[in-house]
């Protein structure tokens, strides 16, 4: 009888993790570059009650007697499908149409990867640096911070769909600056480690990143747009109802087990 209590309790714990993930998706429905997450479940080990069983004629039955011991959360995976491109009024707002991640140099010196292209220009001792909203430098195709010359007007900078920057000359013709935003790709993006500010970090599971130009990936860098989250509110609400009902059914199993234990304890000779 106690087996059913612990089995149902594992189901409640797993559904609590599921609901936590759904809540996080809904809370980030308007977060730029956010990718929806989903919980994968895995059954726990099975306990063998009877290895071999026989019928009334002594013939072996085709199946053994095993009972499962519950469920657990095996992984929380991100869905990297394209989010909607939302028009923005920011001069340095960029969206990736296709695969790839923007690269930023985080405060600890490591490289972070993001789909959030809400960038700005910050003044530095070397010139004007392209940074994200937290002040982290955006990296180019060589993995170095993007620095613009000091003597240019940042409002006149333009970018093409390959991520290359240009600046008008004396005749007002756009001239390439030789500066290009780098995009990183991974063999297994699902293995990236999630951190705050929609920044992802490389892990052994994700594999080593490769820096490419947008055109090499078949992608585009779209200026004046930001990529919205790919969270679907209707889907998340349905998932929430399913998680709630599963949690409720597991709690009823615990209640039924408790009543059966109470009946057993009340038995008298």
Secondary structure by P-SEA (a helix, b strand, c coil): caaaaaaaaaaaaaaaaaaaaaaaaaaaccccbbbbbbbbbbbcbbbbccccccccccccccbbbbbbccccccbbbbbccccbbbbbccccbbbbccbbbbbbbccccbbbbccccbbbbbbcccccccccccbbbbbcccccccccccccccccccccccbbbbbbccccccccccbbbbbbbbccccccccccccbbbbcccccbbbbbccccccccccccccccccccaaaaaaaaaaaaaaaaaaaaaaaaaaaaaaaaaaccc
